[in-house]
Amino acid sequence: MAPIRSNKGKQKVSSSDNIEIRSPGQRSVGQRVVFSNNIAVLVNPRNNVDNFEELFKVSRKTFNHIRSIVKDHMLSLPISYRFQDRKEMSLNDQIAIALRRLSSVDPIINIADLFGAYEPNVFDITWRFVEALEACGRDHISWPRDMATIKSNFEKAGGMPNCCGAIETAYLKMYPHDSEGDTTVWRDREKKDSNHHSMILQVIVDHRLRFVDVVTGFPGSMTKEDVLVESQIYKLAQKRKRLDVPRMKLCEGTELREYLVGGFGFQLRPWLITPYNKKEMSGDETEFDKKQSATGLVANRALDKLKNVWAVIDGGMWSPDRNKLPIIILACCLLHNIVINVEGDGTSNDLMVSKEYSDDMFPYGNVSDVVYVVTWKGTEELLSASMDALLWTLGNSLHESTMVYLVYVFPELRFIPTPLGRLPIAQVNPEQKESYLIQERRKRSEYLQKFLSLCSSAKVQVETVLIESDMEAKAILDLIPILNIKKLVLGATKSSVRKLKSSSKRGSGGGTLDQIIHNAPQFCEVKVICEGKEVSLQDQFTSEPPSPSSTAPSQRDINVDTLKTMQVQQAHTDGFVNCSCFKL
């Protein structure tokens, strides 16, 4: 697919090759930020509570730094804005309004009312701010000149030597207007519902959760691999102009090239290391997958942080201008990095793979003692099937150290019932939204309590994994590599088993069970339980024969051998091996 260009002649793309948009030296600053009375009253409430960061998602220090970046550009245009009381807005006022808009899913009219501004001015001010940040702040996303610190931290944290970063792709929700004509190309390829549209963001992340390479503007119908092949990092790495030197010298003349780590959906390359996708793995391969997956979660954490803080880019805009949306996404990525550069990432500089994704997810012994059971939402029949799956799990070879995770997928919240009908969540006031969310959380808790009580009676350790997604199969498949799931138990109704058997005769079907069984990585053992009995899958599907091994070892195999060698060397040096950054 040819690149989609935008803003003909208007937006100049920097010569820097680490920021791609495809679309139709910090100075010392003080911390005092002066606003007009309209905004000052919001950040100086009673009881001496300072809610500055709650409103604008940045500290005062970072606010001033952002101001220093956009000041000249925003003041170069002879345009003035006024509040509804006719008082003129200062530059600080305009930046505050833009930051609030970018960090909120509130309707424009609510933001305008909050500041006493006119609704059209909120649009204009936000776009002027985005343009200024894109024009003057691009150096906050740059490919590191010296990779030594990054590689050292990745090796120290996750045991991955010579690793330069983690790559991941996000599908950012967008809601085009019906008047825009055919929007098929923007439909999320993973979601069959025509109402799901998205724009793709591909990022490469360093050990501090900073973006060092950004690609955006591609439509949601493309795959991760499609976008990667179109990106500049792919072209540079393939030509050995990036991620090539310096190489790590290994024993017997072997060299370990610089590389990125990526999850499933990316192809294995000399400079891109993906997990093994096979059922039977050696101990070294299993250990490698743990480290590879944990290191890759750095990218997931960065994307989660981006979407949680700068919420406008993931469904916060209805009927967005598809020419402007990539620039807005880039601006939010720049703000993400600016906050980390000024305030830090909330951890030490030697950022390890967060315990949020390590010890907290795998707190009970060896991974072989962990079983994931999916609890389906819907009819009484599905509830019964889920309960049968859990009962089967509890009755089959569990012991004291076994940990059971209940996986529950619930739909994304887009609409809220009101006396006026079902309204988009962005159009209801915060009180209505919070009240409805509390009700939904209570319903989920009541539903899961039945399963938790059963585990408690069996004296089995149990935790829950909640996922918000409209696509159960995709959500579960995405979860498998993230949590390194080796055992997955699925409850099934009689009708779903019949469909499963029928689909095996004609190829992959469209049901949830079909999709999970066909697409689950080979290292994940999937069990299907119907009415308390295991459904034999041996003859249901024919696995693709493994590709013949190449005479030359892949970069991943070299990496596995390297880790093994390093562990042996460490054992000789210190008397023990301690290469893991988390417990499994």
C-alpha positions in Angstrom: 0.0 0.0 0.0 1.3 3.4 -0.9 1.8 5.9 1.9 -1.2 8.1 2.6 -0.2 11.7 2.5 -1.9 14.7 4.1 -2.0 18.5 4.3 -0.4 19.0 0.9 2.4 21.6 1.1 1.4 22.5 4.6 2.9 20.0 7.0 6.6 19.6 6.4 7.8 16.2 7.5 11.1 16.5 9.3 14.2 14.9 7.8 14.4 12.9 10.9 13.5 9.2 10.1 12.3 8.2 13.5 8.9 9.9 13.1 6.6 8.9 10.3 3.1 10.2 9.6 1.1 8.6 6.8 -2.2 10.2 6.4 -5.0 11.6 4.1 18.3 21.2 25.3 15.9 22.1 28.1 16.3 25.5 29.8 15.7 26.0 33.5 12.2 27.2 34.2 10.3 28.1 37.3 7.1 26.4 38.5 4.8 29.3 38.8 2.0 29.3 36.2 -0.2 32.3 35.9 -3.7 32.0 34.4 -6.6 34.3 33.9 -9.2 34.3 36.6 -11.5 31.9 34.6 -8.9 29.2 34.8 -7.1 30.2 38.0 -10.2 29.5 40.0 -10.1 25.9 38.7 -6.6 25.2 39.8 -6.8 26.9 43.1 -9.8 25.4 44.8 -10.7 25.6 48.5 -9.0 23.6 51.3 -5.6 24.2 49.7 -6.0 21.2 47.3 -3.9 21.7 44.2 -5.6 19.9 41.3 -3.3 21.2 38.6 -2.0 17.8 37.5 -5.5 16.3 37.7 -6.8 18.9 35.2 -3.9 19.1 32.8 -2.0 15.7 33.3 1.3 17.5 33.7 3.2 19.2 36.6 3.7 22.9 36.7 7.3 22.4 35.8 6.4 20.4 32.7 3.7 22.9 31.8 6.3 25.7 31.7 8.6 23.5 29.6 5.8 22.8 27.1 5.2 26.6 27.0 8.8 27.2 26.1 8.5 24.8 23.2 5.3 26.2 21.6 5.5 29.9 22.6 7.2 31.4 19.6 5.2 29.4 17.1 1.8 30.1 18.8 2.5 33.8 19.2 3.7 34.2 15.6 0.2 34.2 14.4 -1.8 37.4 15.0 -4.8 35.6 16.4 -6.4 36.4 19.7 -9.1 34.4 21.6 -11.5 35.6 24.3 -13.5 34.0 27.0 -17.3 34.3 27.1 -16.9 37.3 29.4 -14.9 39.0 26.6 -11.6 38.9 28.6 -8.6 38.0 26.4 -6.9 34.6 26.8 -3.2 34.5 27.6 -0.9 32.0 26.1 -1.0 30.0 29.3 -4.8 29.9 29.1 -4.7 28.5 25.5 -2.1 25.8 26.5 -4.3 24.8 29.4 -7.3 24.4 27.2 -5.4 22.4 24.7 -3.9 20.0 27.3 -7.3 19.5 28.8 -8.8 18.7 25.4 -6.0 16.2 24.6 -6.3 14.4 27.9 -10.0 14.1 28.1 -12.9 12.3 26.4 -15.3 14.9 27.5 -17.4 16.5 24.7 -16.0 19.8 23.4 -19.0 21.7 24.8 -18.2 20.4 28.3 -14.6 21.6 28.0 -15.7 25.0 26.7 -18.2 25.3 29.6 -15.5 24.3 32.1 -13.2 27.2 31.1 -15.9 29.7 30.1 -14.8 29.5 26.5 -16.5 29.3 23.1 -16.8 25.8 21.6 -15.2 26.7 18.2 -12.3 28.3 20.0 -11.5 25.1 21.8 -11.1 23.4 18.4 -8.9 26.1 17.0 -6.7 26.5 20.1 -6.1 22.8 20.3 -5.1 22.5 16.7 -2.8 25.5 16.9 -1.1 24.0 19.9 -0.8 20.6 18.2 0.8 22.3 15.1 3.2 24.2 17.3 4.2 21.1 19.2 4.7 19.1 16.0 6.8 21.9 14.4 9.0 22.7 17.4 9.0 19.7 19.7 10.0 16.8 17.3 13.4 16.4 18.9 11.6 14.8 21.9 11.2 11.7 19.8 14.6 10.7 18.4 16.6 7.6 17.8 19.3 7.4 20.5 22.8 8.3 19.4 24.3 6.1 22.1 22.5 2.8 22.8 24.8 1.7 25.5 22.6 2.8 28.4 19.5 1.4 26.9 21.1 -2.0 26.1 22.6 -2.2 29.6 19.3 -1.6 31.3 17.4 -4.1 29.1 20.0 -6.7 29.9 20.1 -5.9 33.6 16.3 -5.9 33.8 15.2 -8.7 31.5 18.3 -10.6 30.7 18.2 -9.7 27.0 21.8 -8.7 25.9 22.3 -6.2 23.1 18.5 -5.3 23.0 17.8 -1.8 21.7 14.1 -1.6 22.4 10.6 -3.1 22.2 8.2 -2.6 19.2 4.5 -2.8 19.4 1.4 -1.7 17.4 -1.8 -0.1 18.7 -5.1 0.2 16.9 -6.5 3.5 18.0 -10.3 3.8 17.9 -11.9 6.4 15.7 -15.5 7.1 14.7 -15.8 8.4 11.2 -19.0 10.2 10.2 -21.4 8.4 7.8 -21.1 11.3 5.4 -17.4 10.4 4.7 -18.4 7.7 2.3 -16.7 4.3 2.1 -14.6 3.8 5.2 -13.9 0.1 4.7 -10.2 0.6 4.7 -10.3 2.1 8.2 -12.2 -0.9 9.7 -10.2 -2.8 12.3 -9.2 -6.0 10.5 -9.6 -8.0 13.8 -13.2 -6.9 14.3 -16.0 -7.9 12.0 -18.4 -5.2 13.2 -18.4 -2.4 10.7 -18.6 0.2 13.5 -15.1 -0.6 14.6 -12.6 1.7 12.8 -9.1 2.5 13.8 -5.9 4.3 12.9 -2.6 2.4 13.6 0.2 3.6 15.8 3.5 1.7 15.7 6.1 2.6 18.4 9.5 1.5 19.5 10.1 2.1 23.2 13.2 2.3 25.3 13.8 1.1 28.9 12.2 4.3 30.3 8.9 3.9 28.3 10.0 6.7 25.9 9.1 6.5 22.3 12.2 6.5 20.1 10.4 5.8 16.8 6.8 6.5 15.8 4.8 5.5 12.8 1.1 6.5 12.5 -1.6 7.3 10.0 -2.1 3.8 8.5 -5.7 2.4 8.4 -6.9 -0.3 10.8 -7.3 -2.8 8.0 -3.6 -3.4 7.8 -1.7 -5.9 9.9 1.3 -5.2 12.2 3.6 -6.7 9.6 2.1 -4.6 6.8 2.8 -1.4 8.7 6.3 -2.5 9.7 7.3 -3.3 6.1 6.1 0.2 5.1 8.1 1.9 7.9 11.5 3.6 7.7 12.9 1.5 10.5 12.3 -1.6 8.4 14.1 -0.2 5.4 17.1 1.0 7.5 17.4 -2.2 9.4 17.2 -4.3 6.2 20.0 -2.2 4.7 22.0 -2.6 7.9 22.0 1.2 8.4 20.3 0.7 11.8 20.4 -2.1 14.4 23.6 -3.5 13.1 26.6 -2.2 14.9 28.2 -2.5 17.4 27.8 -6.2 17.6 28.3 -8.3 20.7 31.2 -10.8 20.2 30.4 -14.3 21.4 32.4 -17.4 21.7 33.7 -19.3 18.6 33.5 -16.1 16.4 29.7 -15.7 16.7 28.3 -12.2 16.8 25.0 -11.0 18.3 23.5 -8.2 16.3 21.5 -5.3 17.8 17.8 -6.1 17.8 14.3 -5.2 18.9 11.9 -7.5 20.7 8.3 -7.9 19.3 5.3 -10.0 20.1 3.2 -12.3 17.9 2.1 -10.7 14.7 5.7 -9.8 13.7 7.9 -12.0 11.7 11.3 -13.2 13.0 14.2 -11.2 11.5 17.9 -10.9 12.3 17.1 -7.5 14.0 13.6 -8.4 15.3 13.3 -11.2 17.9 9.8 -12.8 18.4 8.8 -15.6 20.8 9.0 -19.2 19.8 5.6 -20.5 18.5 5.8 -24.2 19.2 4.3 -26.6 21.8 7.4 -28.5 22.8 10.3 -26.3 23.9 13.5 -27.0 25.7 14.2 -25.5 29.1 16.5 -22.8 27.5 13.8 -21.9 24.9 11.2 -21.6 27.6 13.4 -19.4 29.7 14.2 -17.3 26.6 10.4 -16.8 25.9 9.9 -15.6 29.5 12.6 -13.0 29.1 11.6 -12.0 25.6 7.9 -11.6 26.5 8.6 -9.7 29.7 11.0 -7.3 27.9 8.4 -6.7 25.2 5.8 -5.6 27.8 7.7 -2.3 28.1 6.1 -1.3 24.8 2.6 -2.4 26.1 3.1 -0.3 29.2 4.1 2.8 27.2 1.1 2.5 25.0 -1.3 1.9 27.9 0.2 5.0 29.6 -0.2 7.1 26.4 -3.8 6.1 25.9 -4.7 6.5 29.6 -3.2 10.0 29.9 -3.8 11.5 26.4 -7.3 9.9 26.1 -8.4 11.9 23.1 -6.4 9.7 20.7 -8.2 6.5 21.5 -11.8 7.2 20.9 -12.0 10.6 22.4 -13.0 12.3 19.1 -16.1 11.6 17.1 -15.9 12.2 13.3 -12.2 13.2 13.4 -10.4 14.8 10.5 -8.3 11.9 9.2 -5.8 14.4 7.9 -5.3 16.0 11.3 -5.6 12.9 13.5 -2.1 11.6 12.7 -0.6 15.0 13.8 -2.7 14.9 17.0 -1.5 11.3 17.7 2.1 12.5 17.2 1.6 15.5 19.5 0.3 13.2 22.2 3.4 10.9 21.7 5.6 14.0 22.1 3.8 15.1 25.3 4.3 11.5 26.6 8.0 11.8 26.1 8.2 15.4 27.4 6.5 14.3 30.7 9.1 11.5 31.1 12.0 13.7 30.2 11.0 16.4 32.7 9.3 14.4 35.5 10.7 10.9 35.0 8.7 7.8 34.5 7.9 7.1 38.1 10.7 4.6 38.5 14.5 4.7 38.7 16.4 5.3 35.5 17.3 1.7 35.5 13.8 0.7 34.5 13.2 -3.0 34.8 10.2 -4.9 33.4 7.5 -3.6 35.7 6.4 -5.7 38.6 2.9 -4.8 37.4 3.6 -7.3 34.6 5.9 -9.7 36.5 5.6 -10.7 40.1 2.0 -9.5 40.4 1.0 -11.6 37.4 2.9 -14.7 38.4 3.1 -14.7 42.2 2.8 -18.4 42.8 5.7 -20.7 41.8 6.4 -22.3 38.5 4.4 -21.4 35.4 3.4 -25.1 35.1 1.3 -24.6 38.2 -0.8 -21.9 36.6 -4.1 -22.6 34.8 -6.3 -20.0 33.1 -10.0 -20.6 32.9 -12.2 -18.5 30.7 -15.6 -17.4 32.2 -18.0 -16.5 29.4 -20.5 -13.7 29.7 -24.0 -14.1 28.3 -26.8 -16.8 28.7 -27.3 -19.2 31.5 -26.0 -21.9 29.2 -22.7 -20.1 28.9 -22.6 -19.5 32.6 -23.1 -23.3 33.1 -20.4 -24.1 30.6 -18.0 -21.8 32.4 -18.8 -23.4 35.7 -18.3 -26.9 34.3 -14.9 -25.8 32.9 -13.8 -24.6 36.4 -15.1 -27.7 38.1 -13.2 -29.9 35.6 -10.1 -27.8 36.3 -10.4 -28.1 40.1 -10.9 -31.9 39.8 -7.9 -32.6 37.6 -4.4 -32.9 39.0 -4.4 -29.7 41.0 -2.1 -29.4 44.0 -1.4 -26.9 46.7 0.9 -24.7 44.6 -1.6 -24.5 41.7 -2.8 -21.0 40.8 -6.1 -20.5 38.9 -6.7 -17.3 37.0 -10.3 -16.6 36.0 -10.3 -14.7 32.7 -13.4 -12.5 32.1 -13.9 -10.5 28.9 -16.5 -7.8 29.1 -17.6 -5.5 26.3 -16.2 -2.0 25.8 -18.4 0.7 27.2 -19.5 3.1 24.4 -23.0 4.0 25.4 -24.8 4.7 28.6 -28.6 4.4 29.1 -30.3 7.7 30.1 -33.8 9.0 30.2 -33.1 10.4 26.7 -32.0 7.0 25.4 -28.6 5.4 24.9 -26.0 8.2 24.6 -22.3 7.9 23.6 -20.2 7.9 26.8 -18.4 11.1 25.7 -21.8 12.9 25.7 -22.9 12.2 29.3 -21.7 14.2 32.3 -19.0 12.7 34.7 -21.5 11.9 37.4 -23.7 9.8 35.1 -20.7 8.1 33.8 -19.2 7.3 37.2 -22.6 6.1 38.5 -23.0 3.7 35.6 -19.4 2.4 35.9 -20.0 1.6 39.5 -23.1 -0.4 38.6 -21.2 -2.3 35.9 -18.3 -3.1 38.3 -20.8 -4.4 40.9 -22.4 -6.7 38.3 -19.0 -8.1 37.3 -18.1 -8.6 40.9 -21.4 -10.5 41.6 -21.0 -12.6 38.5 -17.4 -13.6 39.3 -18.2 -14.3 43.0 -19.8 -17.6 42.1 -16.5 -18.8 40.6 -14.4 -17.3 43.4 -16.4 -19.0 46.0 -16.0 -22.4 44.2 -12.2 -22.0 44.2 -12.2 -20.9 47.9 -14.2 -24.0 48.8 -11.6 -26.1 47.0 -8.8 -24.2 48.8 -7.2 -23.2 45.6 -5.5 -19.8 45.1 -7.4 -17.8 42.6 -7.1 -14.4 40.9 -9.1 -12.6 38.2 -8.0 -11.1 34.9 -10.5 -8.6 33.5 -10.3 -7.5 29.9 -12.4 -4.8 28.2 -13.0 -5.8 24.6 -15.9 -6.5 22.2 -13.9 -9.4 20.6 -13.6 -12.2 23.1 -11.4 -14.4 20.8 -9.0 -11.6 19.9 -8.7 -10.4 23.6 -7.9 -13.9 24.8 -5.4 -14.6 22.0 -3.7 -11.3 22.7 -3.5 -12.2 26.4 -1.7 -15.6 25.8 1.7 -14.2 24.9 1.4 -11.3 27.4 0.9 -13.6 30.3 2.8 -16.5 28.8 -0.3 -18.7 29.2 0.7 -22.4 28.9 -2.6 -23.9 30.0 -6.0 -22.5 29.0 -9.4 -24.1 29.8 -12.5 -23.1 27.8 -16.0 -24.1 28.7 -18.3 -25.0 25.7 -22.0 -25.6 25.1 -23.2 -28.5 23.1 -24.1 -26.2 20.2 -20.6 -24.6 20.1 -19.0 -28.1 20.1 -21.2 -29.1 17.1 -20.1 -25.9 15.3 -16.5 -26.7 16.2 -16.7 -30.2 14.7 -18.5 -28.9 11.7 -15.9 -26.1 11.1 -13.0 -28.7 11.1 -14.4 -30.2 7.9 -14.3 -27.0 6.0 -11.4 -25.1 7.6 -11.3 -22.4 10.2 -14.7 -21.2 11.4 -15.9 -17.9 12.7 -16.8 -18.8 16.2 -14.9 -17.8 19.3 -13.8 -21.4 20.1 -12.7 -21.9 16.5 -10.6 -18.7 16.5 -8.9 -19.5 19.7 -8.0 -23.1 18.9 -6.9 -22.2 15.3 -4.7 -19.2 16.4 -3.4 -20.0 19.8 0.4 -20.3 19.9 1.7 -23.8 20.0 3.2 -23.4 23.4 -0.3 -22.9 24.8 -2.3 -26.1 25.6 -6.0 -25.4 25.1 -8.6 -27.7 26.7 -12.3 -27.5 25.7 -14.7 -28.8 28.4 -18.4 -29.6 27.6 -20.7 -30.8 30.3 -17.8 -31.7 32.6 -15.9 -33.7 30.0 -12.9 -32.9 27.9 -13.6 -32.6 24.1 -11.0 -34.4 22.1 -9.3 -32.0 19.7 -6.7 -34.4 18.4 -8.5 -35.0 15.1 -10.4 -31.7 15.0 -7.6 -29.7 13.4 -4.6 -30.5 11.4 -1.5 -28.5 12.5 0.8 -27.2 9.9 4.0 -29.2 9.7 7.0 -27.5 11.3 9.3 -25.8 8.8 12.6 -27.6 8.4 15.3 -26.1 10.5 17.9 -24.1 8.7 21.5 -25.0 8.8 22.4 -21.5 10.0 21.0 -20.6 13.5 18.5 -17.8 13.6 19.1 -14.6 15.6 16.7 -16.0 18.2 18.6 -19.3 18.5 21.8 -17.3 18.8 20.2 -15.3 21.6 19.1 -18.4 23.4 22.6 -19.8 23.2 24.0 -16.5 24.5 21.6 -16.5 27.5 22.7 -20.0 28.3 26.4 -19.2 28.0 25.9 -16.1 30.2 24.1 -18.1 32.9 26.9 -20.7 32.9 29.5 -17.9 33.2 27.6 -16.2 36.0 27.3 -19.5 37.8 31.1 -20.0 37.7 31.7 -16.4 38.8 29.1 -16.0 41.6 28.2 -19.5 42.5 24.6 -19.0 41.5 22.4 -17.9 38.5 20.2 -14.9 38.9 19.3 -13.6 35.5 15.5 -13.3 35.8 13.8 -10.0 36.6 10.6 -11.7 37.8 9.5 -14.9 39.4 7.6 -17.6 37.5 
